[in-house]
Amino acid sequence: MTFSPALEAHFERFLQSCPPGRQRSALVPMLLYAQDETGSVTPELVEEISRRLALAPVEVDEVVTYYSMLRKKPMGKYHIQVCTNISCLLTGGQQLWEHACRKLGIGNKEVTPDGLFSLEEVECIGACSWAPALQVNYDFHHEVTPEALDRLIDTLRELR
Amino acid sequence: MLYNEPSPLEVKVLTRRFAPAGPASLDTYLSTDGYAAFRKALAMQPGEIIEEVKASNLRGRGGAGFPTGMKWGFVPRSSPQPKYIVANGDESEPGTCKDRLLMENDPHQLIEGMMIAGLAVDAHAGYIYVRGEFRYLIEIVDRAIDEARQRGYLGKNILGSSFDFDVHTHTGAGAYECGEESALLESLEGKRGIPRIRPPFPAVVGAFQCPTVLNNVETFCAVPAILRDGGAAFAALGTPRNGGTRLFCLSGHVNRPGVYELPMGFNLLRMIEEVGGGVRGGKKLKAVIPGGSSCPVLKADECDLAMDFDTLAKAKSMLGSGGVVVMDEDTCMVQAALRIMRFYAHESCGWCVPCREGTLWLRKLLARFHEGQGTPTDIDLIGDLARNMLGRTFCPLGDAAAMPTIAFVEKFRDEFEAHLEGRSCPHG
């Protein structure tokens, strides 16, 4: 597998930050950053990273299945993650989540037919004082109303 | 960036460089006493640094409240193994959103705190473990690290002192459990984040099986002020045995939710009324989760207390990670308990059976209740199940799920009874 020069530079930084003989330490960062480029953790990616870190593929796979952000199927170009945990629940996060499902016509961890959007109901994302909150990919959106979510989705749809 | 208006009642020690303009650059940091504490620590003996931190009465801001100086003192400084400094920036406790601000607005303060810990225990490398969702923070902290390296504040022979120290960020990839110290270390080593059996504690066998100082981000961020102004001055800001200020994250049904730096021991009711602007919509206060979802809920009439570790322990709750979740009179406590249990059931790593099975069973019971299908014996069953999880797991996640559940059932039994046998939730 070949990756972009930017991703290879990240890999290099991860590997250099490991103590001598501890390159396995770079595994989780390598998987997450690679997934950002490839869209999901494919068997080929597992194979490639296990080769680079001198691990058995199964040792990589058991790590992949542990972390909730690592996924084997691609999500939409804009992965909308709505928090419904306690602080968001108290301020309308549940209604926001239900609104998002209706608006996009999809459910948890599903992707719209055009591949543009996907939805995930997530646990606390650390935005409790500015709830309800969501993330689109890595970007935070605070104090989100259903109307603001509609506008956000419309804007992203125009950007494509 | 600042996400809420500051409060005039704040005492800004850790947040004093927070500004709308964004992260404090190295130049801004240097012009506001940045790295002065490190310079001072360079001239001190390691034991003196640890004594200064002990004198500050700084206690771990991640939730457990363990005295930081004592923790540092457990590291065998003379060990021939390398030693490591690890900052826990996995911030995932529901209700908590403060470490994010510290990394975003003042990354050099965190780096400096870790460097001082490095001097104290003879460590030369540090890792900042940041939850995977906080990618923008990794970018901010990496830029600060690069800046510090270029200007000789990190790397070899720092400021001509012959002390070497370097710091690296390390991303997680979605796992509450990795905020638990031993699971974090497993994750740092490239493994599934399951807890380690202790003892040995990380101070002796930590990162890469070497002696390790592992503290919360906010804990390290308090260290420069302690060295600069003296441990006694920091201690004096708080209450006995609870030194300094802390970042409280007000959320839920308040008029002015936000993160506010207040002295330890600040009265909880006053925090809600005067800092948070009172309960939203003029409603009455029903309950408060005082320190993140793991902390047993307090009823409104239990909230007239000082927010420090010892007072909260006496009230049979915890100060936790500073997440103050305010609930008004219309909040359904069954729904709150259910949502919190859904979280723990999702996040249990599955390593310990009482936690793996207990959280799932409790989630099912609470869901049944909320749907109006609960039976009278279920109320006691919830309490019994939760009590049987206590103390029976390798890490505190089992307790963190059980303790708030016990409190919800004991303190709001009437609300559970109101849901019995087909009756719909009285709060809609």
Interface residues (C-beta under 8 A of the other chain):
Chain A: S17 P19 R22 R24 S25 A26 L27 V28 P29 L31 L32 Y33 L53 E62 V63 Y66 Y67 S68 M69 L70 T84 N85 I86 S87 L89 L90 T91 E123 C124 I125 G126 A127 C128 S129 W130 A131 Q135 Y138 D139 F140 H142
Chain B: Y3 N4 P82 E91 S92 E93 P94 G95 T96 C97 D99 R100 A125 Y127 R131 G132 E133 F134 R135 Y136 H168 H170 T171 G172 A173 G174 A175 Y176 S187 L188 E189 G190 K191 R192 G193 F208 C249 L250 S251 G252 H253 P257 G258 V259 I289 S293 G323 V325 M327 T331 Q335 A336 R339 I340 F343 H346 E347 C349
